[in-house]
């Protein structure tokens, strides 16, 4: 793998568990956060697909959003204004990709106008 990412233990320490999409043999690292509100956040990353990240949010069984991006260089846990986030950095370094997971799930993703 040629991108940096948190160890699995760091996901578990923050309340994530494995999602059904997790497959170590296929290098698909996928983690699930369940919420009391019925929401489920799935965060996955893989060196296949050109260092990809895949984020899904479900409200009950309905898909709220699904974002797939490639050229990941780094994934890190951060704290923004009292909220816990997963921040994803990309090779082009122009994107702002924040996956908020605590206290509630949401996504901030911006690409500059070209």
Number of C-alpha atoms within 10 A of each C-alpha: 11 11 16 13 16 12 9 14 10 13 17 14 9 13 13 20 18 18 17 10 14 17 13 10 7 10 13 17 20 23 22 22 21 16 15 7 9 10 18 22 25 22 23 20 23 21 18 13 11 13 19 19 23 16 18 18 22 17 14 11 10 9 12 14 13 11 12 11 16 17 18 23 18 16 19 15 18 15 12 11 6 9 13 19 21 21 17 22 20 19 13 9 12 12 14 14 19 22 20 21 23 17 11 13 19 16 17 10 11 11 10 7 5 3
